[in-house]
Amino acid sequence: MTGTPALLCFLCAAIWVGLTAAVGLVPAERRAGPFWAAALAGVPLLGWMTYVWGPGAGIATFLLGLLVLIRAPAAVGARRRRREAVVARRCAPAERKI
């Protein structure tokens, strides 16, 4: 489909992906609210995308949204664990062999 509604729909989806990816940057103890807001905002956007672009684009959008919602917090957690391990190694007392 071409035209203004299709372009607007695509731009809204792109903005949603960007904002949802930023949810992973929120501290873990405050992430639940933005996560559920992104999930609830994505549902009507998914319906609109399916209506305008068809079922193939709707399924692709669903899978992209699922990937973004699940992967972002996991990637941040992995980075945090690696950073904590590096700091722990730097702060550990040096073992000397005599």
Secondary structure, DSSP 8 states (H G I E B T S, - for coil): --SHHHHHHHHHHHHHHHHHHHGGGS-GGG-HHHHHHHHHHHHHHHHHHHHHH-HHHHHHHHHHHHHHHHHHHHHHHHHHHHHHHHHHHHHS------
